């Protein structure tokens, strides 16, 4: 086989090293993808003294992270300098407790502790690379800041049940740039420029096609397509897969995370096709938590809407509405018949900033009128609102434990029900499942043993965020940048 031929390569099947006639590119570390994980892997591998070649399928670096709000979830160790400046003392054990809850039934205790104990140092490292953080605090509830402020509440820290087990603190740290998605552009522009500055060789418009293995199934390199031609890349110390998740691969979504098919909008730069995961699986890598995904239906801002209550087709509440918007979305998605409404009164009524055309499914001067328009069982919604109002007047929510800050009786007519029934709102999603790795990035097989020469990070790996109901904004960027660094260091130091 030679680079001039046109064989059929697929991420799902490696080729043998014996079939490579010549190496077109030789390096110590080959990295697939130049997003949050890939850029940080490249920086650390270069600073560890390794030659680095990076292959990015898009025409420009940055990946899906460049479309994000640029929030990095960090804290612990008493708090970052910004947390401390605004009076938040964040203990490491509180961060660990929160991350373990957020990770759900499959939380990785070793990974959580490594991250929590080093999160502040990681934030300092990001600043040292040139990522700017303004240092100001933005109170309230936000999907992401439209300002250039830094510190915000980006998850369910202050909401039950998380607040009952871990002392709350705001941990979302946003790179400084105004506008939706602005922080992500700033973050990724800075990190990718830094990777190039320290000497990583970056190839854009370069698609990784498959891995190359020797007779002992050790990964020795990969095949990439550059300018329409297959090139054989020798990676003496290792290949690091940082190619994103699989949300744009509808076949993979249908196979592994079918519940995510209900989500109409993918959170992706367009190249999260699962190829990195498939390459890892092709050489025996285990893929875990593949059914899990982030989703959201952005029902706020304005913050006033958080004071409303969600009900289903039985007229019953089902979630404390002050929880993270992604957690609320998961509960909405699984309601019977795909039916759910947000009940508001005249005092708190507003249109969601990200979907101002949301349908008002019912309105009336009494809750009985709203109940009738929605076709709910007689007395069901009226009873739910009466019980909620009775307790809310005393600052209590014994059923779902909504924080008193967001409690107020819904008593000011006219009343309305905003429709969050299936098909009436925009649902955003990305996948969380991926290759099973050690905290150092080593890809593991089904027996938990490392696959020689193969590493992964970012959404190609299953990292800290691995349970949709526990996600917080900034976890993916925090996980990707931190564990991307670890994967780059591990690959650079590999001498096997």
Residue pairs with C-beta under 8 A, 6 or more apart in sequence:
1 7
1 15
1 19
1 20
1 21
2 21
2 22
3 21
3 22
3 24
3 229
3 230
3 231
3 232
4 229
5 230
6 230
7 230
9 15
9 209
9 210
9 223
9 230
10 209
10 210
11 208
11 209
11 210
11 274
11 275
11 276
11 278
11 279
11 282
12 278
12 279
12 281
12 282
13 210
13 282
14 210
14 211
14 212
14 213
14 219
14 279
14 282
14 283
15 210
15 211
15 212
15 213
15 223
16 212
16 213
16 214
16 215
17 212
17 213
17 214
17 215
17 220
17 221
18 214
18 215
20 212
20 221
20 232
22 232
23 221
23 232
23 233
23 234
24 231
24 232
24 233
25 53
25 231
25 232
25 233
25 234
26 233
26 234
26 236
27 51
27 52
27 53
27 201
27 233
27 234
27 235
27 236
28 45
28 50
28 51
28 52
28 235
28 236
28 237
28 491
28 492
29 41
29 45
29 50
29 51
29 52
29 53
29 235
29 237
29 238
29 239
29 240
29 488
29 491
29 492
30 52
30 53
30 54
30 55
30 221
30 222
30 233
30 235
30 238
30 239
30 240
31 38
31 41
31 42
31 45
31 52
31 53
31 54
31 55
31 200
31 239
31 240
31 242
31 488
32 38
32 55
32 208
32 222
32 239
32 240
32 241
32 242
32 243
32 276
32 279
33 54
33 55
33 56
33 57
33 63
33 241
33 242
33 243
33 244
33 276
33 458
33 460
34 42
34 54
34 56
34 61
34 62
34 63
34 192
34 195
34 202
34 204
34 242
35 61
35 62
35 63
35 64
35 65
35 66
35 188
35 242
35 244
35 269
35 458
35 480
36 63
36 65
36 187
36 188
36 191
36 458
36 476
36 477
36 480
36 481
36 484
37 242
37 457
37 458
37 459
37 460
37 461
37 480
37 481
37 483
37 484
37 487
38 54
38 56
38 63
38 240
38 242
38 457
38 458
38 484
39 61
39 188
39 191
39 192
39 194
39 195
39 484
40 191
40 457
40 480
40 481
40 482
40 484
40 485
40 488
41 240
41 242
41 441
41 455
41 457
41 484
41 485
41 487
41 488
41 491
42 52
42 54
42 195
42 198
42 200
42 202
42 488
43 129
43 191
43 194
43 195
43 198
43 200
43 485
43 488
44 484
44 485
44 486
44 488
44 489
44 492
45 52
45 200
45 240
45 488
45 489
45 491
45 492
46 52
46 195
46 198
46 199
46 200
47 198
48 488
48 489
48 492
48 493
49 492
50 237
50 491
50 492
51 201
52 199
52 200
52 201
53 200
53 201
53 203
53 233
53 235
54 195
54 200
54 201
54 202
54 203
55 203
55 206
55 207
55 208
55 222
55 224
55 233
56 63
56 202
56 203
56 204
56 205
56 206
57 205
57 206
57 207
57 208
57 243
57 271
58 204
58 205
58 269
58 270
58 271
59 204
59 205
60 204
61 188
61 192
61 195
61 202
61 204
62 184
62 185
62 188
62 189
62 192
62 269
63 188
63 244
63 269
63 271
64 244
64 267
64 268
64 269
64 271
64 272
64 430
64 459
65 184
65 187
65 188
65 476
65 477
65 480
66 181
66 184
66 185
66 187
66 188
66 189
66 269
67 181
67 184
67 267
67 268
67 269
68 144
68 181
68 183
68 184
68 187
68 267
68 476
68 477
69 143
69 144
69 145
69 174
69 180
69 181
69 182
69 183
69 184
69 473
70 144
70 174
70 175
70 177
70 181
70 182
70 183
70 184
70 185
70 186
70 187
70 477
71 144
71 152
71 154
71 172
71 173
71 174
71 183
71 473
71 474
71 477
72 123
72 126
72 172
72 173
72 174
72 175
72 187
72 474
72 477
72 478
72 481
73 119
73 154
73 155
73 171
73 172
73 173
73 472
73 473
73 474
73 475
73 477
73 478
73 479
74 80
74 119
74 120
74 122
74 123
74 171
74 173
74 474
74 478
75 83
75 90
75 95
75 119
75 120
75 169
75 171
76 90
76 91
76 92
76 94
76 95
76 96
76 116
76 117
76 119
76 120
77 90
77 92
77 117
77 119
77 120
77 121
78 84
78 89
78 90
78 91
78 120
79 88
79 89
79 90
79 120
79 169
80 90
80 120
80 123
80 173
81 135
82 133
82 135
82 137
82 150
82 151
82 173
83 89
83 90
83 151
83 169
83 170
83 171
85 135
86 137
86 151
88 151
88 169
88 170
89 169
90 169
90 171
91 167
92 116
92 117
94 166
94 167
94 169
95 116
95 119
95 166
95 169
95 171
96 112
96 113
96 116
97 165
97 166
98 155
98 157
98 162
98 165
98 166
99 107
99 112
99 115
99 116
99 464
100 107
100 109
100 112
101 107
101 161
101 162
101 165
101 166
101 470
102 155
102 156
102 162
102 464
102 465
102 467
102 470
102 471
102 472
102 475
103 112
103 464
103 465
103 466
103 467
103 470
104 292
104 466
104 467
104 469
104 470
105 467
106 288
106 289
106 466
106 467
107 466
107 467
108 464
108 466
110 439
111 439
111 463
111 464
111 483
112 464
114 439
115 122
115 439
115 464
115 478
115 479
115 482
115 483
118 482
119 478
119 482
122 478
122 481
122 482
122 485
123 173
125 485
126 187
126 481
127 133
129 190
129 191
129 194
130 190
130 193
130 194
131 175
131 186
131 187
131 190
131 191
132 175
132 176
132 186
132 190
133 150
133 173
133 174
133 175
133 176
134 148
134 149
134 150
134 176
135 150
135 151
136 149
136 150
136 151
137 149
137 150
137 151
137 152
137 170
138 145
138 147
138 149
138 150
138 151
138 152
139 152
139 153
140 152
140 153
140 301
140 303
141 153
141 300
141 301
141 303
141 306
141 322
142 152
142 153
142 154
142 301
143 296
143 298
143 300
143 301
143 325
143 353
143 354
143 473
144 174
144 180
144 181
144 183
144 473
145 152
145 174
145 183
146 178
146 179
146 180
147 178
148 176
148 177
148 178
148 182
148 183
149 174
150 173
150 174
150 176
151 170
151 172
151 173
151 174
152 170
152 172
152 174
153 170
153 172
154 170
154 171
154 172
154 324
154 472
154 473
154 474
155 162
155 171
155 172
155 324
155 471
155 472
155 473
155 474
155 475
156 162
156 163
156 323
156 324
156 327
156 470
156 472
157 163
157 166
157 168
157 169
157 170
157 171
157 472
158 168
158 322
158 403
158 405
159 320
159 322
159 323
159 324
159 402
159 403
160 320
160 323
160 400
160 401
160 402
160 403
161 401
162 168
163 403
164 401
171 472
171 474
172 472
172 473
172 474
173 474
174 183
174 474
175 183
175 184
175 186
175 187
175 190
176 183
176 186
177 183
177 185
177 186
184 477
187 477
191 481
192 202
195 202
196 202
203 224
203 226
205 226
205 227
206 224
206 225
206 226
207 224
207 225
208 222
208 223
208 224
208 243
208 275
208 276
208 279
209 222
209 223
209 224
209 225
209 230
210 222
210 223
210 279
210 282
211 219
211 221
211 222
211 223
211 239
211 279
211 282
211 283
211 454
212 219
212 220
212 221
212 222
212 223
212 232
212 233
213 219
213 220
213 283
214 220
216 452
217 283
217 284
217 451
217 452
218 451
218 452
218 453
218 496
219 235
219 238
219 239
219 283
219 451
219 452
219 453
219 454
220 234
220 235
220 453
221 232
221 233
221 234
221 235
221 239
222 233
222 235
222 239
222 279
223 230
223 231
223 232
223 233
224 230
224 231
224 233
225 231
235 453
237 453
237 491
237 492
237 493
237 494
237 495
238 453
238 454
238 455
238 490
238 491
238 494
239 453
239 454
239 455
239 491
240 441
240 455
240 456
240 457
240 487
240 488
240 491
241 276
241 277
241 279
241 280
241 435
241 443
241 454
241 455
241 456
241 457
241 460
241 461
242 276
242 456
242 457
242 458
242 460
242 480
242 484
242 487
243 271
243 275
243 276
243 277
243 279
243 458
243 460
244 268
244 269
244 271
244 272
244 273
244 276
244 458
244 459
244 460
245 268
245 272
245 274
245 277
245 430
245 431
245 432
245 433
245 434
245 459
245 460
246 252
246 253
246 256
246 272
246 273
246 274
246 277
246 431
247 253
247 260
247 266
247 267
247 268
247 272
247 293
247 429
247 430
247 431
248 266
248 268
248 270
248 271
248 272
248 273
249 272
249 273
249 274
250 261
252 274
252 277
253 260
253 261
253 431
254 261
256 287
256 290
256 291
256 431
256 433
257 290
257 291
257 292
257 293
257 431
257 433
259 291
259 293
259 333
259 334
260 293
260 295
260 429
260 431
262 333
262 422
262 427
263 293
263 295
263 427
263 428
263 429
264 426
264 427
265 426
265 427
265 428
265 429
266 272
266 428
266 429
266 430
267 294
267 428
267 429
267 430
268 430
272 430
272 431
272 459
276 435
276 456
276 460
277 287
277 434
277 435
277 460
280 287
280 435
280 443
280 451
280 454
280 456
280 460
281 287
281 435
283 451
283 454
284 445
284 446
284 451
285 435
285 436
285 443
285 444
285 445
285 451
285 454
285 456
286 435
286 436
286 444
286 445
286 446
286 448
287 433
287 434
287 435
287 436
287 462
288 433
288 434
288 435
288 436
288 462
288 466
289 432
289 433
289 434
289 462
289 466
289 467
290 431
290 433
290 434
291 433
292 431
292 432
292 433
292 466
292 467
292 468
293 429
293 430
293 431
293 432
293 433
293 468
294 326
294 429
294 430
294 431
294 432
294 465
294 468
294 471
294 476
295 326
295 329
295 330
295 333
295 427
295 428
295 429
295 468
296 325
296 326
296 329
296 427
296 428
296 429
297 325
297 328
297 329
297 332
297 420
297 425
297 426
297 427
297 428
298 325
298 352
298 353
298 354
298 355
298 426
298 428
299 305
299 325
299 328
299 342
299 352
299 418
299 420
300 306
300 325
300 352
300 353
301 352
301 353
302 350
302 352
302 353
304 344
304 347
304 348
304 349
304 350
305 342
305 344
305 348
305 350
305 352
305 418
306 321
306 322
306 406
307 321
307 344
307 348
307 406
307 407
307 408
308 321
308 342
308 343
308 344
308 348
308 410
308 418
309 317
309 321
309 342
309 343
309 384
309 385
309 388
309 410
310 317
310 318
310 319
310 321
310 328
310 331
310 332
310 340
310 341
310 342
310 343
310 420
311 317
311 318
311 340
311 341
311 343
311 376
311 381
311 384
311 417
312 318
312 335
312 336
312 339
312 340
313 335
313 336
313 337
313 339
313 340
313 376
314 336
314 376
314 377
314 380
315 371
315 376
315 377
315 380
315 381
315 382
315 383
315 384
316 380
316 384
317 384
317 388
317 399
317 400
318 331
318 335
318 340
318 400
319 327
319 328
319 331
319 332
319 400
320 397
320 400
320 401
320 402
320 403
321 328
321 342
321 402
321 406
322 402
322 403
322 405
322 406
324 471
324 472
324 473
326 468
326 469
326 471
326 472
326 473
327 469
327 470
327 471
329 427
330 468
330 469
331 469
332 340
332 420
333 427
338 421
338 422
338 423
339 421
339 422
340 420
340 421
341 361
341 362
341 374
341 417
341 418
341 419
341 420
341 421
342 417
342 418
342 420
343 367
343 370
343 381
343 385
343 410
343 415
343 416
343 417
344 350
344 410
344 415
344 416
344 417
344 418
345 410
345 411
345 412
345 413
345 414
345 415
345 416
346 412
346 413
346 414
346 415
347 408
347 412
348 408
348 410
349 416
351 357
351 358
352 358
352 418
354 426
355 425
355 426
358 418
358 419
358 424
358 425
359 418
359 419
359 424
360 416
360 417
360 418
360 419
361 373
361 374
361 417
361 418
361 419
361 421
361 424
362 369
362 370
362 373
362 374
362 416
362 417
363 369
363 370
363 373
363 414
363 415
363 416
363 417
364 370
364 372
364 373
364 413
364 414
364 415
365 413
365 414
365 415
366 413
366 415
367 381
367 382
367 385
367 386
367 410
367 415
368 382
369 415
370 381
370 415
370 416
370 417
371 378
371 379
371 380
371 381
371 382
373 417
374 381
374 417
385 410
387 399
388 397
388 409
388 410
389 409
389 410
389 411
390 409
391 397
391 398
391 399
391 407
392 407
392 408
392 409
392 410
393 409
395 404
395 407
396 404
396 407
397 407
419 425
430 459
430 476
431 459
432 459
432 462
432 465
432 466
432 467
432 468
432 471
433 462
433 466
434 456
434 459
434 460
434 461
434 462
434 463
435 443
435 444
435 456
435 460
435 461
435 462
436 443
436 444
436 448
436 461
436 462
437 443
437 444
437 455
437 456
437 457
437 461
437 462
437 463
437 483
437 487
438 444
438 450
439 483
439 486
440 455
440 486
440 487
440 489
440 490
441 455
441 456
441 457
441 461
441 483
441 484
441 486
441 487
441 488
441 490
441 491
442 450
442 451
442 454
442 455
442 490
443 450
443 451
443 454
443 455
443 456
443 461
444 450
444 451
445 451
452 496
453 494
453 496
455 487
455 490
455 491
456 487
457 463
457 480
457 483
457 484
457 486
457 487
458 479
458 480
458 483
458 484
459 476
459 480
461 483
463 476
463 479
463 480
463 483
464 475
464 478
464 479
464 483
465 471
465 475
465 476
465 479
